[in-house]
Amino acid sequence: MEARRPWTLSCGVVLLAALAPACFDWGAYEPVAGTTSTSGEGAGGAAGQGGSGGGGGGLPDCTGDAFECLSDGTARECVGGNWQSLGPCPLGCDEGERACSVPSNVGAEQVGEGTGAADVPSGGGDTIFDTDTGEITVDGTVLRPAGEGVDGDTGIAFATQAQGSGEPGLGVFAMTGLTVQAGGVLRGTGANALVLLVSGDVQIDGQITVATADHQAGPGGFAGGAVGTAGDGPCAGQVGTGTYPGDNCTSGGGGAGYAGQGGPGGASDCTAPDDHSGGSGGPATCGTPELVPLVGGSGGAGGVVAGTNPASQPGPGGGGGGALQISAGGTITVSGTGAIHAGGGGGGEANEAGGAGGGSGGALLLEAPVVTIAVGAVLAANGGGGGAGDCN
């Protein structure tokens, strides 16, 4: 048996992985009180005593398909009468489930690379985690300088990691603990998706965001389309029609999709032959239920110029929301004041032109032995609305 990730169940692009089922709908989530179950630690078994006497083979170390969680944070299983190590189990070990839990998308050994904790303060500006360089700043002050490896002052480790072809890279921060104070904001920026590996506990009383509010993509997402073009990404919204010379009727651009269909653009219902269909919304075929690989949202389509109308000013499509993974060896707690956002950007404003489509929401992956979402907490990955059509 190989080491594996925690038990997972997914509904769309917000996924919690724990040792008991948890499932979340699209958009903002208002949960009821509850805590997932935790796993216990089993004691390590002693090796068998070797036999004695002429020609004797020793007794086997173990029998059957025994599985053990060890006190040093590793696990082992019996294979052919001998113990075989499964290596570290940084997200917990459960003998009943025969599970040595490791983080998704990254190596198990990376969880323990950090030697210091991160504390995001309330007020004073956002705390920025740059997924491309590893720099951490708050209100313009550098807390962790750019560069890979373990920072000597903060103890926070950073590394970049490639995924598959056409997929965003990962910006991986490793630390011993993470606290986001009420009123504080941890904001991910950069092209790479944001991965936070925590060997201990995570407490979120403030906000963590990889959302975007314009045509730029969130970390790990794809940008919105320029004027008259489809958005970027595998589930991008498509552009509307109505660019014929002298035609002042344009339809709206389509919104991007992810695990759900993007909204179609609005039609321009004018007098024939000035009727034009809206751009199609992006398909619901992106990502995987396990969020492996970790990919953000696609971009919405840009608006369309209304023929030769000099006053026609369409806007760009909205960018896709970013992708965030938090993997913890202890607990992840999002309190009633806590929020995690991965929303896509809205289409840009238009004047006498077809509206631009919105970017799709990104991805949120939380995995730990215990994940607690309090009443009042919000987990959101909204986006993908279509732009309106226009008739002049």
N, C-alpha and C positions, 0 to 999 in steps of 0.2 A: 504494500500500500504506500502510495506517495503522499507527501505532505500536501494539504489542500487548503483552499480559502474557506472562511466561515460559511455556514449555511446561508443562502441568499434567496430572496424573493423580490421581484421587481414589478412595479407598475409604472411604465413609462420611463422617465429620465430621473426620477428621484428614487434612490435605492439605499436601503439600510441593510447591512449585513450583520447578523448577530447569531447567537446560538438558539434563537427561537424566531418564528415568522414575524415579519413586520412589512406592511405594504402601504404605499402612499399614492394618492391620486395626482393627476396633473394639477399644476398651479399651486396657489398658496394652500398650505395644509394647516388645519386647526384641529389638533389631536385631542383625544381624551387622555386622562392620566393613565400611566402605565409604564412598566419597565420590562425589558426583555430579560429572559433568564440568564443566569451566569453558569459557567462551567467550573467543575471542581478539579483539583489536582490530585492525581494518584501517586502513590509511593512507588519508587523504583524497586524492581525485583532483584534479588541476589542471583548471581550466576551459580549454576550447578557445580557440585564438587566432582572433579575428574576421578575415574576409576583407578584401581591399582591391581597389580598382579600381572603375570606373564601374558603378553600379547593383547592386553585389554584396551579397547577404545574407551574414551571418556564418556560420561553421561552427557546428554545434550544440555546446552545452556537453558533452553526453554522448550516448551511443547506446544503443539497445535499452532493456532494463529494468534497467540497472545499479543496484546497491545498495551503499552504502558506509557503514561505521562510521567516524566521525571522532574525532580525538584529543581534541577538546573535550567528548566525552561525548554528542554528538548523532549523528544518522544522516540520510542523504538517499537519495533514489531518483530515477531518471531517468524523467521523464514528458514525452513529446512533444519530446524533445531538450533539455530543460532540467532542471536539478537542482531538486528539490523537497524542502525540509527536512521531516523527520519530528519535529523537536524533540529534547528531551533524552531520554536512555535511562538513567535512574538505576539500573536493575537490570541493566545490561549490554547489549551489542550483539553480534550474531553474524551475520557476513556470509554464512556458509554456510547458515544457517537464514533469512536475510533478516528478522531479528527485532530490533526495537528494543524492549527490555523495560521496561515501566512497571508500577507497583504496581497491584494490584486495589483497587477501591472508592474510591480517592482520586486527586487530580491528581498528575502526575509532578513538578511544580514543588514540591510540598510536601515531598518527600524532602530537599531541600537547605535548608529553612528554619531548621533548628537550627544553632547555632554552637558548642555544647558537648556533651560526652559525659556519660552517666549511668553511675555505678558503684555497684552495690548491694552494701553490705558484708555480711560474715558476722556473725551475732550482733547483739544490741542491738535486736531487734524487727524486724517486717516493714517494708519500704519500700512505702508505699501510694501508688498512682497513682489519683487521683480522676478518673474519666472524664467527670464532669459539670462540674467547675470547673477542672481542670488543676493543682490543688494536689498537691504531692508531699511526703510526710512520712515520717520514720523515727522510731519510738519517741516520737511526739508532737512532734518537732521539725520545723518547716517548712523544707524544702529549696528548694522552688519555691512561691511564693505563687499563689493562685488568680488566674485571668485569662487571656485569650487573647492571642496574640502571642508574641514572643520574650522570655523572662525575661533581664534584664540580668546577673544573677549567675550562673545556671547555664548560660545559653545554650540552654536547652531550650524549643522552641516548642510551643504548644498551640492547638488549634482544635476546635470542635464542628462536626459536619456531619450534615445530615439524610439519611435514605435514603427508601425508598418509604413509602406509607401503610401503617400497621400494623406497620412494621418499626422496630427500635430505631435511635437515632442512633449516631454514631461520636464517640468522644473520641480525637483524633489528637495524639500526642506526636511531635515530630521532633527528632532529635539526630544528632551526628556518630559516636557509637559507644555501645555498650551492653555492659556487663560485669556479670554476676551471679555474685558470688564463691561458692565452696563454702560451704554453710551459710546463705547469704543467701536472702531471699524477697522477690520483687517481686510484690505483690498488687494486682490491679485491683479497684476498687470503683466503684459508681455505676450509673445506669441505661443509659448508653451502652456500646456495645461498645468494647473497648480496641484501638487501633491504634498500633503502635510503628514509626515510620519512621526508619531508620538509614542515613545516607549512607555509612558505613564498615562495620566488622565488628561482629558480635554473638557474644559468648562467654558460654555459659550453663553454669556449673559448679554453681550452686545451683538454685533453683526459681522458676518464673514460674507464677502461678495466677490463674485467673478462675473457679475452682470455688466451689460453695456447699455448706454442710453442713446447711442447714435449709430452711424454706419460702420464704425470701427468694431472689430470683433472683440469679445471677451477672451481671456487667455484660454487657448485650446479651441477657439471657435473660428468662424469664417466671416469675412467682411460682407457688407451689403453691396449690391450692384450699383455701379455708377448710373447716371441718367441714361435711360434707353437700353440697359443691359440687365441680364439675369444676375442674381446674387452668386456669391462663391459658395463652394461646399457641395457635398454629394446630394443634399436634399434641399437645394436652393429654390426660391420662388422664381417664376418665369415672368418675363416682361409682357406688358399689355400691348395692344395694337392701336392703330390710328395715326400713323405718321405720314399719311398721304399728303401731297402738296395742296395747300389751301384748306386742309381739313382741320377744323377747330374742335373736333370731338375725339377724346382719348380715353381709353379704359385704364383701370388701375393695375398696378403690378401685383403679382402673387406673393403671399407670405411664405416663409420657409417652413419645412416640416422637420420632424425628428422621429419620435415614436408615434406621433400623430400627424395627420395630414395638415399641411399649411393652408391658411385661408386663401380662397381665390380672389383675384382682383375684381373690382366692380365693373360692370359693363357700362359703355356709354350709350344710353338709350336716347338717341337723337333721331332726327328724320332720315330715312334711307336716302342715300347709301352711307350715312354717317354713323351707323350702328357698329360698334366694335366689341368683341368679347374681351373679358378681362383675362389677365395672365393667370395661368394655373398655379395653384399652391404646390409647394414642394411635397414629395411623397413621404409616407410614413415608413421608410425602410432604412433609416440610419441607426447606427449603434447596435449594441447587443443587450439582452436583458441583464447581463452581469456587468455591463459597462467596462468590458475588456475587449478591445483597447478603450482608453479613456479619451472621448472625443466630444467637443462642444457643439453648439448649434450652427446651422447654415445661415447664409444671408438672404434677405428679401430682395426682390427685384426693384430696380430704380424706376422712377416715374418716366413718362413719355412726353416729349414736346408736342404741343398741339399744332401740327403742321407749320405754317409760316407765320403764325401769330407771334408778333414780337414781344408781347407781354407774357408769353408762356414760360414759366419757370418751374420745372419739376424738381423734385428732390431725390437724393440717393436712397437706396434701400437700407433697411435697418440691419445692423450686424448681428451675428449669432451670439447667444450667451456663452459664457465660458464653461470650462469643465473643472470640477473640484473633487478631489479625493482626500478624505481624512481617515487614516488608519491608526488605531490606538491599541496598545497592549493592555491598557486599563479600561477606563470607562469614557464614553462620550456623552455629555449631558448638555442639552440645549434647554435652558430655563424658559420661563414664561416671558422674559424680556428679550430672548435670543432670536436671531433670524439668520438664515442662510439663503442667499439669492444667487440665481444663475440666469436671470431673465435676458431675453433678446431685446434689441433696440427697435424702436418704432421707425416707420418710414419717414423720410425727411419731408418737411413742409413743401407744398406746391402752390403755385399761383397760375390759374387758368391752364392746368395740365392734369394728366392722370396722376393719381396718388401713388406713392411708393409702398411696396410691401414691407412688412415687419420681419425681423430676424427671428428665428426660432429660439426657444429657451435652450439652455445648455444641459449639463449633466451634474448631478450631485451623488456622490458615493460615500457613505459613512459605514465603517466596519470596525467592530470592536467586540470583545466578549460581552459587554453590556452597553446598549445604546438607549438612552432615556430622552424622550421628547415631552416636555411639560406642556400643560394646558396654556395656551396663549402664544406658544412658539410658532414660528413661520418658516416653512421650507418652500421655496418658490422657484419655478423654472418656466415662466410664462413667455409667450411670444407667438409669432407666426401669423398675425392678422394681415389680411389683404388690403391694398389701397383702393380708394374710391375712384370711380370713373368721373369724367368731366365733360360737360357740353357747354359750348359758348355760342 
